[in-house]
Amino acid sequence: MLAAERRRLAGARRSHSMILYRPTGLAELKLVAATDWTAWPARLPDQPIFYPVLSVGYARKIACDWNANDSFSGYIGFVTRFEITEQAAARYPVQLAGGRSHGELWVPAAELADFNRHIVGKIVVVESYPGPEYLGAIDPETHLPAGFADPRG
């Protein structure tokens, strides 16, 4: 297949996708990186729902207010962005968690593997928020911790 045709097809796929954001901590980010930035890890037993959010602002609020102050998150919050096919996204009605700007998709844990198969491209980190107790170094361009490979190449 010619490079121009691959680019055209890639553009067509993106036009039928939905951009989602996911606030996450360091432990989950390591698991995403281990998939070559293509899938979200299985939920823990006490996490029955995977909830990507619809706006970067809402993801930022969670990353700053929760992850950056949480020991399990490594005292750092990351905002990730990824695309999912519209067909897959349509299976999950938007849920509002406390306000109109707090839209989420609620994906049951049992359906996460299938949801992952509908991710278009790579999961990328777009922002990072180290809390006062975070001890690592963050690359200011990629927003990734030292030692992480950038999924954008």
Secondary structure, DSSP 4 states (H G I P E B T S, - for coil): --HHHHHHHHHHHHHTEEEEEEEE-HHHHHHHHHTTSS-PPPPPTT--EE--BS-HHHHHHHHHHTGGG-TTTTTEEEEEEEEEEHHHHTTS-EEESSSTT-EEE-EEGGGHHHHHHTEEEEEEEEEEEE-TT--S-B-TTT-PBTTPPPTT-
